[in-house]
Amino acid sequence: MEHAPAWLTNSLIYLSAAVIVVPLSRALGLGAIIGYLVAGIAIGPSGLGLVSSVEDVLHFAEFGVVLMLFLVGLELEPKRLWNLRRPIFGWGTAQVLGCAAVLFAIGCALGVDWRVSLVASLGLALSSTAIALQVFGERNLLKTASGQAGFSILLFQDVAAIPILALLPLLAGSTDHVPIAAPDRAIEAAKIVGVIAGIILGGRLLLRPLLRWIARSNTPEIFTATALLLVVAIAALMQFVGLSMALGAFLAGVLLAESEYRRELETDIEPFKGLLLGLFFIAVGMSIDFGVVLAHPLLIAALVLGFMAVKFVVIYLLAKAMDIPKVQRPVFTLLLAQGGEFAFVVFQAAGPQVLPAETTSLLIGAVALSMLVSPLLLVAIDRYVLVRYREKPPTELEEISEQQEAKVLICGFGRYGQIVGRVLLSQGMRVTVLDHDPDTVEGLREFGFRVFYGDATRLDLLRIAGGATAKVIVVAVDEIETSMEIVDLVQENFPQAKIVARARNMGHYYQLRDRGVDMAEREVFESSLRSARSVLESLGWPAHEARETAMRFRRRNIQIAEASYPHYKDRAKLIAVAKEGRQQFEEQMAREREQRQQRSGRHWDPELREEHAEDPKEIRA
C-alpha cells in the first residue's frame, strides 16, 4: 500500500490539532491564539513529536503575517498613513531604542559580552505583529488611540528590522568577512529604491486596470488567485532586495486602499490570512525547545519575566506620554511587551560568531514563551485589571441588576436611538435602553433619561433587560458587525420580538434583509430628502411641489432598492439594475416636469431646468 505524501500527513496533523484544541481554548475563555500555541506544543518535537520540520513550517506560515499586513494596509488610505508619519517614526523610534537601551545596559551590568547584549536587546525590543494586530482587531481597538499607536510602533519595528539585520555582519567581526565595496552598496541601494518606486508606480497605474480586467472575466476564483498573486509577487520583490515581505505587502495594501476592489480583496484574502496565521502560531508553539527550558528553568523564567517587565515599564511610560486613555494602557503595554516573531530571524541570523548556540536557544525559547504567556496575561488583565475600570461606572451609572419589563428595548442610544426613544417616552411608554459607552450613558442620565450601561451583544444582559418579554427590540448601534450580532442573538433567542433596525448603508440594509428584518431604515435617507426639499424651495419651487418631488423620489428610490436586493451580491447585475431603474426614473421625472410647466404656464429658471434635464442625480442615502 502506497504511503501518503508528507505534506498530506502534516496537513492532517495541523488541521486536526487546530480543530480539536482551538475550540476548547475559546470555550475556556482563553482565546484562539493560546489554542494554536498549545496545539503547536502538543504536536511539536517537545510534545508528541508528530512534526519535526519546525523551521520549514515557520517560514511558510510567516506568509500569514504578510497577508495580515496587506489587509491592514487596505484600511489605511495614503493620506491617513501620511498623517501617522510622526507616531510611526517618533513613538516607534522611542519604543525600540528605549527598550533596547535599558535591556543593553542591564545585560552589560550583569557581565554579558557587549555584542551578545546588543543583539539580544535589539531582538527582544521587537514585538509580535501577528499577535498584537490580531488582538487589536478582535477587540475593535484598531481605530482607538491605543490601536493607532500600537500599529504605528509595530510598523516602525518592521522597518527597524532591516538595519538591525544589516548590523549583524559588522558585529560578527570574523576574518573571512569581506567588506562590501561602495559600488556594490550603491547597486543594492538602487535596487531597493527601484523596487519601492516600482511598487508605488505600479500600484497607482497598473493594479486597478488589471483588477478591472480580471473582474470582467466573471470568474471569482481567478480574482482570488490574482489577489494572492499580487501579495506573493510584491513579497518576493521585497525579499529579493533584502527588505521585509510584510512591509511590502502593507505598502501594496495602502496603494489599493482607495480602490473600488478593496472589499473584494479583503473578502478573498481573509480566509487564507486566518488559516496561515493559525499555522504561524502553531509553528511558534512547536519552536519552543522544552529541552533547553527544562535544563535551565530558572534562567529561562528570569529571561522571560525580566525582559517583559523592562519593556512593560518603558512602554507604559511611553503610553502615558502619548496620552493613551488609562483603560487602554494595560492591553496596549502587554501586547508590545512580549517578544516578536522577527526576533527569531535576528537571533538565527546572528550566527555563532555573535551568539553561541546555547544562548540562541535560550533567547528563542524566552521569546516563544513570552508569546505563549502574553495571551494568558491578557485574560488575567481582563478579569482582574480592566474589571476595575468597568466597575467604576456603577458608582455613577446604573447597571441592570434585576429583571426589567418593558414593551420596547433599545440597543444603542446615540444620535439615532435617542430620537426613537424620545418619541416613545413622550407617549408615556416604558422603554429599556442599553448603551455600552459610559460617557454617553452618564451624559444622558444628567438630562433625565433612564439609560442602562451594558453591552447588548451579551445574551445574559439582553435577558435581564427584558428581551424575553419585549414586543419590539430596536437595534440602533453604530457598528455594522455589532448590529448583525445583536440581530442574530435576538432572532435566535427572542423570536416573539419584532426587530426595528438602523442601517448604516445599503450593504448593511441588504444584510438585514437577508436575516428577514423588514423594518430597517437607512439612517440618513429621510434627512437627506428633507434637505433636498429645502434646496428646491430655496431655488424658488413652491413648497408643495418640492415636497411632492421629494416623496416621488423617495418611493422610486425604495423601489430601486427592492429591485436591486436580489442581486446585491452580484456587482455587475446590481449596477445594471440600478442604472436601468435610475434611467426610467429620470425619464419619468422629465415628462412630469414638462407636464407641470405646461399646466402652470410658468417658465422655470433655465439653469435649473437644464440641470434637471441633463444631469439628474439620485440623493444617496
N, C-alpha and C positions, 0 to 999 in steps of 0.2 A: 504494500500500500504506500502510495506516494505521500511524503511528509508535506505539511502545509508550509508555505514560504514564511521566512522570519517576519516580514512586515505584517503578514496576516495574523500571525500568532501574537505579535506585540500589540497590534491594534485591538485584538480581542481582550488582551490583558488590561490595556489602558482604559478602554471603554467600560469594561466590567468593573474595574476598581472605582471609576468615577461614578457610575450609575448606582453602585452599592453604597459608597461612603458619603458622597456629597449630599444626597437627600437626608441621610441620618444626621449629618453635621448641621444642616439647616433646621431639621426638626428639633435638635437640641439647642437651637438658638446661637450656634457658633459661627454661622455664615458659610458660604460656599468655598471661600479661599482656604480656610482651615481644612475643609473636607478634601480639597485637592492635595494639599500638602501631606495630610495623613495618608491619603491613598498612595502618594509617591513613596512615602516612608515604608508603607506596607509591602509594596511590590519591588522596591529597590534593593540594592546589594546589602543594606543593613537590615532589611526585613526578611521577606520570603525569598529574595534573590531571583524573582521571576524575570527581571530585566537587568542587564548588566551594562549596556551601552548608554550610560547616562549622558556623556558629553554630546554624542550624536543627537540624542533626543532634545537636549537643551538648546543646541544650535538651531535645530529645526523649529522648536517651539518658540524661539525668540521672535519668529515672524508674527506671532500673536501680538507682541508689543508693537511691532511695526504697524500692523493693521489698526491697532487701537489709536496710535498717534495720528494715523491718516484720518480716522473718524473724528478725532478731536480737532484736527485742522479744518475739517469740513464745517465745524461750528464756529470758526473764527474767520470773519472777513478780514482782508488785508488792513483795512482802516482800523479795525479793533485791535489787531495784532500790533500795529504801529503804536497805538495808544498804550500798549503794555510794555513798550521797549524799556522804560525806566524800571518797572518792577523786575523784568527779566534780568537785565544786566546790573541793576542796583542791588536789589534784595537777593538775587541769585548769587552774585559775587560775595555779598556779605555772608550768606549761609555757608557756601563751600569753603571760603577762606577762613571764616570764623571757626567753624567746626574743625577744619584741618589743622589750624594753628594751635588750638587747645590740645587736640589729640597728639600732635607732634611734640609739643612741649612736655606733655605727660610721659610720652614714650622715652624721650631723651632723659628726663629726670629719673626714670626707672633704670637707666643704663642700657637701653636698647640702642643698637647701632643707628646712626642718624639716617642712613639710607633706608633701612628697614622701617624706621619710624615714619619717614616721609611718604614712602609708598603706601604703608598701612593707613596713615592718616588721610591721605588723598582718596584711597579706595573706600574707607569707612565713612568719609564725609558724604558720599553719594547715597541716594535713597532709591527705593523701589518705585519706579514709574508705574509698573504694572499694578501693584497692589494699591498704591496711593490713588491713582486715577480711577481704578475700579471702585474703590470705597467712596471717593468723592461723587462718582456717578450714581452709585446705588443710593446714596443719601441725598441726592439732588443738591449737592453743595458746590457744583462747578461754577454756578453763577453767583455764589456768595463771595464775600470778601476773602474768606479762608480758601475757598476753591480757586479763585483767581490768583491769589498769592502763591498757593501750592503749585498750581500749574506753571506759573512763571518761573519758580525756582526749579522745578523738575525739568522744564525746557532748557534752562541755563545749564543744568547738570549734564544734559545730553551734549550740549556744545562744549562744556568744560572737559568732557571725557577725551576729546581729541587732543588738546595739548598735554593732558596727563599721560596718554599713551605715547606721545612724541617725546616726553621727558624720560621715559624708562630706559631707552638705549644709552642716554647720556649718563644715567646713574650706574649702569652696568660696569662701565669703565674697563671692559675687557680689552686685552691687547690685540685681539683679532678683529676688533670693531673698526671698520673703515668709515671715516667721516664722509658725510655726503657733500659733494662739491657744490659750489654756488650755482653753476648752470643747472645741475640736477634739481636743486631746490627750486629754482625758477620754473623749471618744467613742471614739477609737482604742483607748485602754486598756480601755474597757468591751467593745469588740468582741473584743479578744484574750482577756480573761477569759471572756467568754461562749462563745467558740468552744472554748476549752480545757475549760471546765466541761461544755459540751455533748458533747464527745468522751468525757470521763470518764463522765458520767452515761449517755450513750447506749451506751457500751461495756459498762457494768455492767448496764443494764436491758433494752436492746433487741437487742443484737447476738446473744446466744445464742438467744433465741426466733426471731429472723429466720433464723439459720443452721439451727436445728432445722426450721423450716417449709420452707426450701429443700431440706434433706436428705430430708425425707419425700416430696418430689416424685419422688425416684429418677431424677433427670436430672443425671448428673455434669457435663455441660457447663454447666448453669445454676449449679451450685455453684461451678465455676471462674469463671464470669462474675461471680457475687456476690462472690467473693474479690477479684477485680480491681476491681470497682465500689467495694468498701469502701475499698481503698487509694487509688483515684483520688479518691473523694469527700472523704476526710479530707485528702489532699494539696491539693485545691482549696480547702477551707476554710482551711487554714493559709496558703496563698498569698494568699487574699482579705484576710487581716488582716496580711499582711506578715511572716509567720513562716516558718521553714524547713519545706518539704514533708517532708523526711526526718525531721525531729523529730516531726512529727505522725504519720507512719507508724509510727515507733518507739513512740510513745505508744499507738497503736491495738494494736500487737503485744503490748505489755505487758499491756493490758487483756484480751487473749484468751489470755494465757499459761497460764491455769488452765482454759481451755475444753476440753471433750471433742472439739472440732473442730480443735484445734491442729495435729495431724499431717496431717489432710486439707488444711488451708490451706497448710501447708508444701509438701506434695506438689504441690498445684495451682499454686502461685506460683513454685516453684523454677525450672522451665524458662524462664519469662518473665524472671525475675531474671537468670539466666545469659546469656541472649541480649542483653538490654538492657545489662548490664554490659560484655559484649564490645563492643557497639556504642559504649558510652561510651568505652572505651579506644581504639577505632578513631578516634573523634572527637577525642580528645586528641592522638593522633598526627597527625591531619590539621591540627590547630590550630597546630602548630609552624611558625612563619614562618621558613623557612631563608634567605629573603632578608635579613632582619634579622640572623640568626645569621652569615651569611657576610659581611655588611657590617661587623659588629663582633665578630669571633670571639673576640678576647682578652677583651673586656668581658663577653661572654656567659659565657665559661668562668670568669672571675673571679666573676661573679654567682652562678653555679650552685655552684661549689666553695666560695665564701665563705659564702653563707647556709646551705648544708648543713653545712659544717664548724662554724659557730657553733651551729647547732641540735643537731648531734651532741654537742658538748661539753656544752651546757646539759642536754640530755635524758639523757645518760649519767650526769651528776652527779645528776640527779633520780632516775634508775633506781637508783642506788646508795643514795640517801636512802630510797627506797621498799623497800629490801631485796629487790629482784628478783634471783633467782639469777644468778650470773655467766654461766652458759651461755646464759641467755635475754636478757641485756642487748644483745648486738650486733644481733640481729634487731629487738628492740623499739626500740632507738635509731634504727636506719636507717629503719624504717617510719614513724617520726614525724618524721624529719629532712627528708624530701622535701617538696616543695610539695604543695598540695592543690587539688582542683577548685574549691573555694569562692574561692580566690584569683583565679580568672578573673572571677568575679562582682564581687569587691571592686574589682579594677583597672578593669574596664569601667564599673562604677557611679560611680567617682570622677570621670570626665569630664575634659575638657581643662582645666577651671578648677583642678584639683589636680595631675593627672598629664598632662604633654604626651603627644601621640600616640606619639612615638618611644619615650618612657620606658615607656608602657603596653605597647608591642610587645616591648620588651626584657624587661620583667618577666614577661609572659605566656610568652615564649619560654623564659626561665630556669626557670619553674615546670614547663612541659611537658617540658623536657629533664631536669629532676630526676626527674619521674615515669617518664621513659624510662630514665634511668641507674640508678635505685634497684633494679629487678629484676636488672640486671646486677651491681650491687654485692652484691646478696643471694646470687647464685651464687658470687661471689668469697668472701664470708663463709663460705658453706657449705664451700667447698673448702679455704680457707686459714686460717680462724679457728676455726670450730666443730670442725674436724677435730682440733684440739689437745685440745679437751675430750673428744672421742670416743676419742682415743688415750691419754688419761690412764688409763682403767680397765685397759688391758692390763698396766700396771706392777703392778697389784694383782689384776686379774681375768684369767682365761684365756679368750681368744677362740679360736674354732675356726680353726685354721690348716692342718689336714690332714684328709683324708677320714676320717669316722667310720663305724663299722659297729655297728649296734645294731638289735635287732628292734623296739624301740619308740622313737619320737621324740615328746617332749612339748614343745609350743609354749606357753609361759606357765607360770611356776612360782610363782604366787601362792597364796592360801589354798585354791583348788580344785585346781590342778595338783599341789601338794605332797602332798595325800592320795593322789592316784593314784600319784605317783612313789614315795612311801614304801611303799605296798603292794607295788609291783613290786620295789623294791630289797630289801625284806625277804625276797623269794623268790630273791634272788641273780641277778635278771635284769639284763642290761646295758641301760641306758637313757641316751639322749642328751637333754639338757634345754636349751632355749633360752629366754632371757628378756632383754628389752631395757632393763630398769631396773637401772642399775649398783648402786644401793644394795641392791636385793633380792638381786642376784647375790652381792655382797660379803658380805652378812649370812648367806646360806645356805651359802656356802663355809666360813665360820667354824664352821658346825655340821657340816661334813664332807660336804656334798652336792656332787656333781660337776655343776655348772651352768655353762653357757657364756653369755657375753654376746653377744647378736646379735638382729637384727630378723628375725622369722620371715616377714615379708612379702617378703623378698628371695629370689628364686628361686635365685640362686647360693649363698646361705647355706644354704638348705634342701638343696641338692645336697651341699654339703660336710658337712652334718650327718647325711647318710646317708638322705635321703628316697628315693633310688632303690632302696635295699635294705630299707628298713623294712617290716615287716609291718603295723604299726599306727602311725598318727600321731594323737596326742591334741591337739586344739585347745582349750586351756583359757585363752585370753587374756580380758581383761576387756571390751574394746571390741567391740561387735557388728560394726561396719564392718570392723575388723581381722580378726575371726574369719571373716567371709564371704570376705574377700580371701585368707586363707590356705587356706580350703576350696577356693576356685576354683583356686588355684595347685596344690594337691595333686591335685585331680581331673584337671587338665589335663596335669600333668607326671609324676605318680607313681600311675598307675591301679592298681598292684599293692597299694597300701597301703589298709587299712581305716581309716576315719576315725571316731574317737570324739570327740564334740564336747560342749562345755559350752554350754548355752542359758541366756541371761540371763533370758528371759521367754518367754511363749507366742509372741509375734511372732517372736522370734529362732528359736524351735523350729520354727515353721512355715516360715521361710526356709530353715533347714537341710533340712527335709523336701523342700522344692521342689528342692533340689540332690541329692536321693537319699541324704542322710545319715540312716540309720535308727537309728543308735546315738548319739542325742543325749539328754542328761539335763538337766532343769531344775535349776538349781544349788541351790535351797533347798527343793525339793519334799520330798525324803526327810527332811531335818532338821525341817521343819515338821510332818510326820506324826509323827515321834518326839516332838516337843513336845506334840502333841495327845494322844498316848497318856499322857504324863506328867500332863497336865491331868486326864484321865479317872481315872487312878489316884489322883491327889490328891483327887478328889471321892468316892472310895470304891469305884470299879469294881475288880473282880478283874483282875489283870494280864493273864490270858489273854483275857478278854473285851475289854479295852481294845485289845489287840494285834489281835484278830480284826476289831474295828470299824475300826481304822485301815487294816488291809490291805484290807478290803472297800471302804472309801472310796478307797484307792489304785487298786484295779482299776477302780472305776467312773469315777474322775476321768480315768484314762488312756483309757477307752472314750469318754468325752465329748470328750476332746481329739482322738481319732482321728475321731470322727463330725463334729467341727467343722472339721477341717482342710480339707476340700474347699471350704468356704465362708468361709475366713478373710478373703478379700479383699472379701466382700460383708457389710458390717457388720450390716445388718438380718437377713440369713439366719443369720449367725453367732450373733447374740443369741437368735434364735428357737430354734435347735438347742440352744444351751447351756441356755436356760431349760427347754426340754422335757426334756433329759437330767437336769437337777437336780431337776425336779419328780418324775420317775419314780423317781429315786434316793431322794428324801425319802420318797415313799410306801412304797417297799420297806423302807427302814430303820424306818419307823414300824411296819409289820407285824411285822418281826423283833423289835423291842423288845417288842411285845405278846406275841409267842410266847415270848420268853425269860422274861418276867416270869411268864407262866402256868406254864411248866415249872419255874421255880425257886421260885415262890411268894413271891419277895422283892418288897417294895414299895420302889421307888427313891425317892430324895428328890423330893418333889413339885415343887420349883422346878426341879430338873434335868430331870425328866420334861416339865414344861411348856415349858422352854426348847428341848428337843429336838423336841417335837411341833409347836410353833408357829413356831419360828424357826431351823430347822437351816441352817447356812451351810457352804459349801464352804471348806476351807482353801485359800487362794490360793497358788500357788507363785510 
